[in-house]
Amino acid sequence: MKNSIYILGVIVAVVVLSSCEGETRYNWYLDNQSSNPLNLGMLQSLTGDTIFGNIQSGERFLLEYSEDMGGSGTALSPLTEIPYMNVVNSLGDTLNKDYTDLNNWTYNIEKVKNTPAIWEQEYIFSVLDSDF
């Protein structure tokens, strides 16, 4: 009887541990490489919060951090995390660069642990003077 309970416990533990799906961590940044401060207005999809920020020249500002269950090495669309973003420089010029286009982001996707699979994804949207 004790052996049966022990064996059942081991089987359950193996099934639970082998079915761990891991996680993916996402970091989204705006990197102000322009010569002017920027005013940011954006909507976060995860919380539904509207974020306002003043980003100084040379500053990297965290737009969004999130974690999802399940390890994934597939890049996300910016609209997944940031459904709305408006950037205006201190001169009053509105950003012309399309933040919704993943090609306008620099991103790095790295698997940091195999079992369970843990991935870290970092996305950086750089703003230059020529983007206005």
C-alpha positions in Angstrom: 0.0 0.0 0.0 2.8 2.4 0.9 4.7 1.5 -2.3 1.6 2.2 -4.4 1.1 5.6 -2.8 4.8 6.4 -3.2 4.8 5.3 -6.9 1.6 7.3 -7.5 3.3 10.4 -5.9 6.4 10.0 -8.1 4.2 9.7 -11.2 2.2 12.8 -10.3 5.4 14.8 -9.6 7.0 13.8 -12.9 3.9 14.7 -14.9 3.6 18.1 -13.1 7.3 19.0 -13.5 7.5 17.9 -17.1 4.4 19.9 -18.1 5.9 23.2 -17.0 5.4 25.6 -19.9 7.9 28.3 -18.9 7.5 32.0 -19.4 8.3 34.9 -21.7 9.4 38.3 -20.3 8.9 41.4 -22.5 10.5 44.9 -22.1 9.5 47.7 -24.4 11.5 51.0 -24.4 11.5 54.4 -26.1 15.1 55.6 -26.6 15.3 59.4 -27.1 18.3 59.9 -29.4 17.0 63.3 -30.5 18.4 66.6 -29.4 15.1 67.7 -27.7 13.0 66.4 -24.8 9.9 64.4 -25.8 6.4 64.3 -24.5 4.8 60.9 -24.6 1.2 59.8 -24.4 0.5 56.1 -24.7 -2.0 53.4 -23.8 -0.8 50.1 -22.2 -2.7 47.1 -23.4 -2.0 45.0 -20.3 -3.4 47.4 -17.8 -5.5 49.8 -20.0 -3.7 52.7 -18.3 -2.8 55.9 -20.1 0.8 56.8 -19.5 2.3 60.3 -19.9 6.0 61.0 -19.7 8.6 63.5 -20.4 11.7 61.9 -21.8 14.9 63.8 -21.9 17.4 63.7 -24.7 19.6 60.6 -24.3 17.1 58.9 -21.9 15.7 55.4 -22.4 12.2 55.2 -21.0 10.5 51.9 -20.1 7.1 51.8 -21.9 5.9 48.4 -20.8 7.1 45.3 -18.9 5.0 42.1 -19.0 5.4 38.4 -18.5 3.4 35.7 -20.2 3.1 32.0 -19.4 4.7 29.9 -22.0 8.1 30.3 -23.4 8.1 31.9 -26.8 10.9 33.1 -29.1 8.5 34.7 -31.6 8.6 38.5 -31.9 5.4 40.4 -31.0 3.7 43.1 -33.0 4.1 46.5 -31.2 0.3 46.8 -31.3 0.1 43.8 -29.0 1.5 45.8 -26.1 1.1 49.4 -27.2 -2.2 50.0 -29.0 -1.7 53.8 -29.0 1.3 56.0 -28.7 1.8 59.7 -29.5 5.2 61.4 -29.3 5.7 65.2 -29.6 9.1 67.0 -29.2 9.6 70.2 -27.2 9.3 72.2 -30.4 5.7 70.9 -30.9 6.6 68.6 -33.8 4.7 65.2 -33.9 6.7 62.0 -34.6 6.4 60.7 -38.1 8.0 57.3 -37.5 5.5 54.5 -37.3 5.8 52.8 -34.0 3.3 50.0 -35.1 5.9 48.7 -37.7 8.1 46.1 -36.0 10.8 47.0 -38.6 11.2 50.4 -36.8 12.1 48.7 -33.6 15.4 47.1 -32.6 14.7 43.9 -30.8 16.6 41.0 -29.1 15.1 37.7 -28.3 17.0 35.3 -26.0 16.3 32.0 -24.4 17.8 32.3 -20.9 16.7 28.9 -19.6 15.9 25.6 -21.3 13.6 23.7 -18.8 11.2 25.2 -18.3 11.8 27.5 -21.3 12.3 31.1 -20.2 12.6 33.7 -22.9 13.5 37.4 -22.6 12.5 39.8 -25.3 13.6 43.4 -25.4 12.2 46.0 -27.9 13.7 49.4 -28.4 12.0 52.2 -30.4 14.7 54.8 -31.1 13.7 58.4 -31.9 16.0 60.6 -33.9 15.7 64.3 -34.9 15.1 63.1 -38.5 11.9 61.3 -37.3 10.0 64.5 -36.9 
